[in-house]
Amino acid sequence: MNRPTIRSVVRGTGSCLPARVVGNDEIAGKVETSDEWIAQRTGIRRRHIAGPDETTSTLGLAAARAALADAGLEAEDIDLIVVATATPDYTFPSVATQIQAGLGITRGVAFDVAAVCSGFVFALATAEKFIASGSHSRALVIGAETFSRILDWNDRTTCVLFGDGAGAVVIEAAEGTGTIADRGVLTSHLRSDGRHRTKLYVDGGPSTTGTAGHLRMEGREVFRHAVGMITDVIEDAFAATGLTADDVKWFVPHQANKRIIDASAEKLGIAPEKVVITVQDHGNTSAASIPLALDEARRDGRIRQGDLVLIEAMGGGFTWGSALIRW
Ligand code: ACO
């Protein structure tokens, strides 16, 4: 590992949440549930829900603009855009090309990746590999979702869990030494197992029903698999780098459920004060949850240059993944 390596260093972050906030009590006015049940089982208190003029690409574009401003870069500095989403505005074109056009970028390439809640980890790993190959030098990696549009608002077992939003990071090529002292993405690990399709899926699509469909989930089954899959793929990241839970300054997990986050951190031996949690305010925003949490923790001064940040996610497919980033 000790040789000159092109690293992907985070240069800026940004996010965008819809203006409308929906508290648990408002949902309890529509389906048989309560603030107490939702908060106790999931940690969620409120979530942002997109208005009629807000879409995945408008949220993603706003997050991208914020990340560029934070990085002190112009749109033309970007030559790669990778968007993670399971809720695109349209079947095609991709959200990424819409954001590219919105930013006025005409060079480079933009495309979406689909890995549901794991999408941001998959998008970051993809962009990092493009940059490491030398083919591209500065990327916007975006997680953007409007899950409110695919929820069955009469199904209390799912509609209480999700929210809308977008987060973005700018990563850029920088020469590293190939050691774990480098800044940038140090390692990433992606997994999938399609046998679990029916535990978490959408019951429609262009090639089956011709509709967008609604999210369906066997919550207890997802929960049962989540902690093991998450901790396995984090152990892979530690094994690849020789780093340990003690080296991690900030653990920024996918925000699906506080009980899953707490159980994963405990199993890994990561102290609670190192865990960044936003699920109480955002709900599960799928691919947007990690970049939203990264942006929050960076702007409030928690994440600083040089900090070792661990991200992980698990979602529909199943898909799951982890990455270690030195900020
Ligand atoms: N309000 C009140 N009661 C409810 C609600 C609700 N919103 N939802 C379910 N219940 C009831 C059930 O009907 C059930 O009642 P019963 O015992 O009379 O049958 C009871 O509560 C317990 O239901 P469980 O499903 O066993 O509840 P559990 O403790 O497992 O919590 C939850 C459910 C929160 C969904 C949990 O299983 C979970 O978090 N699973 C993981 C889900 C997740 O993280 N998904 C995202 C993955 S990432 C992605 O890709 C989208």
Boltz pocket constraint, residues with backbone or C-beta under 6 A from the ligand:
constraints:
  - pocket:
      binder: B
      contacts: [[A, 32], [A, 33], [A, 34], [A, 37], [A, 38], [A, 41], [A, 42], [A, 115], [A, 116], [A, 117], [A, 118], [A, 156], [A, 157], [A, 158], [A, 160], [A, 200], [A, 217], [A, 218], [A, 219], [A, 220], [A, 221], [A, 222], [A, 223], [A, 256], [A, 257], [A, 260], [A, 284], [A, 286], [A, 314], [A, 315], [A, 316]]
      max_distance: 6.0
